[in-house]
Amino acid sequence: MISSDVMRGYNDTIVLALLLVNDSYGYEIGQNIKNLTQGIYTIKETTLYSTFARLEKQGYINSYQGDKTHGRARTYYQVTDSGKEYYNEKKEEWHHVKEVMTLFTKEIKL
């Protein structure tokens, strides 16, 4: 299992990546994260919903009401154009982070 502290900076990118595939709602996104990572990373519900709130406040996603289930309408999320741009920036940033960390996680010869 991966520490939530390590993943904190990547939750936005993960959620945006899933929403680029199709609009979705909280529970489904949480399950997709768990399934895609084969249980290595499970996002807490509070973390997921604070990620939604942050992304929506920044204009990277929009929410809308979907079908009613058990008497309540599900809240769906979709990526905005600025969210697509932000995702591409974060994806590029990840490549740089990976390059740097690769340097420090292999045997260092000084």
FENHURA-V324145 format. One line per field, one symbol per residue. phi: phi as a letter, one per 40 degrees, with the letter a starting at -180 (. if undefined). A space follows every 50 residues. Layout:
# FENHURA-V324145
phi: ???
This chain:
# FENHURA-V324145
phi: .ccccccdcbcdccccdccccadabddccdcccccccfgcbbccdccccc cdccccccgcbbbacbccbfgbcccbbbccccccccdcccccdccccccc ccccbbccbc
